[in-house]
Amino acid sequence: MTQDETEPIKVERRLIGIAEVDSGLMIVSDPAYVLPRAEFGNPGIDYERVLQDQPEEYGNQLDGKGVVLLSDFGGDGPYPVYGEFEDGEFMRAIIEFNPMDFDDDEDEDDS
């Protein structure tokens, strides 16, 4: 294979979880920045602080920390989170801001 020829990268997309939203907001962060940890004197981020820093549009950095606060994506509901893997390596997470619709009728026997 020459330098100009490359093998196609195999990309696989998998559902890795569901993010439930009840406040119309979502945080993307390392848990160490948002959750309390008494042994290090870290009080975490209080929910009232999150409400004070609500983005006017789509998202912003929260409280000068490594935290991104997202909004304006459709409100409350369950949102699927997918992982994309290139040749088996986890490369990105994708949150689909189209709430999942769980139809309770699918599990019922109509006969």
Secondary structure, DSSP 8 states (H G I E B T S, - for coil): --TT------EEEEEEEEEEESSS-EEEE-HHHHS-BGGGTB----HHHHHHT--SSSEEE-TTSSEEEE--SS-SEEEEEEEEEETTEEEEEEE--S-----GGGGS---
